[in-house]
């Protein structure tokens, strides 16, 4: 293998449980060391954010409330939009589906970042339950998934197999390291205060995760058996027990403590933000006993010896990485069911006896030099029962596979039907829009017809008024013509009068001239004075 060019920004998706996160942390730290200049972010579930920052403080974390193994894209739409917004802001050029088990959130993020290089760890298959739904709901085709597949490293435990992803991404083989967690002194001091307040002494009690059913309830060993172990520890070994769990397990643990009357056990529970404190409490314990839980891996990471009761749901993936660990299990042919138990109550867990757990605890206490992870396989069930269980489990697996195939087909049919319904609705909506447009046009036409009729009425009225005006104009014109004729007649009369005046003026002038002439002649004549006739 040769070193590969580091990406500018790499986004890894690990939205699984606390234990998975603890087991993945050493591989993540190796990846961080191999890509010192790369912006490296990991998508995790929100409740584990505080713990994640302790496991790998040099990595950026993007929290989400989506559990893609329990919730589909339909129910998580709002939270998914928020997460995809954060992914877009990070702008990765590499997207890695870092869980060995595929889930639909891988596909959703890959579809949202089509330009990024996309690598799937272990398998590039789609989510067996929600794959069809996410493809149809988000428009993510199979081709929009992951182009490359990084193989898991050799080994059975997940923490070792995770290094296959690191080797593939870096292009070289790195040395695997076990999960480890250093706890800050101030956190240890806080834990010491809590432990003493509960009446215990740091380093002298056993931490017992007797519930641990937050994710898979059936892998929890029976409460009455834990009560017996708590009593035995106090009576025969002189060790008191601290029952640890989540806040919602408080009543269950209190009932267990009460049933272990006289053992002087204590109970501590915490919420999502108390995981760092839990790591400090575990660090102060003498050893851990309990179910296959995240607390078991946390106890291993802080260096505590572990005695754990296992079932076959995911065995041996989560075998603890503790330096001193004993894993107890009863092999059955139905192992590998993924906790989809064909019998409903996990007989693989129930088959581990109290004596088996007591013997393992005694070995942890009495053999301090015991090193490494030991697997103790019990044979407490009769062979005919085991054979019968194998046949039943095989039948259940075939039926589950067929049921899953039918469910996927039904999902496919449902989404195709939904698409057709959508197309029909779209066509109906388009037809309704056309009908609305036609009605609107009809309304416009009616309005235009009404306006046209009003205009026609106005035109008729104007025509009538125009005709009346034309008649008036014609009457006026006739009257004017009459006036013109009268004026013309007056003008002629005036002209005649003027000609008469001109002639009379000429006659007058001639008369005056004649008078003047006659007067001149008269003046020349000698006229005798008249004689007096008397």
Secondary structure, DSSP 8 states (H G I E B T S, - for coil): -------SEEEEE--S-HHHHHHHHHHHHHHHHHTTTSEEEEEEEGGGHHHHHHH-TTSEEEEE---TTT--TTTTHHHHHHHHHHHHHH--SEEEE--SS--HHHHHHHHHTTTSEEEEES-----TTTHHHHHHHHT--GGGS-SEEE---SSSSHHHHTHHHHHHHHTS------------HHHHHHHHHHHHHTT--TTSEEEEE----SS-GGGS--HHHHHHHHHHHHHHS--EEEEEEEGGGHHHHHHHHHHSTTS--EEEEE-GGGHHHHHHHHHTSSEEEEESSHHHHHHHHTT-EEEEE--SSSTTTT----SEEEEEE---TT---TT--SSSS-HHHHTS-HHHHHHHHHHHHH-TT--EEEEEE---S-HHHHHHHHHHHHHHHHHHHHHHHHHHHHHHHHHHHHHHHHHHHHHHHHHHHHHHHHHHHHHHHHHHHHHHHHHHHHHHHHHHHHHHHHHHHHHHHHHHHHHHHHHHHHHHHHHHHHHHHHHHHHHHHHHHHHHHHHHHHHHHS---------
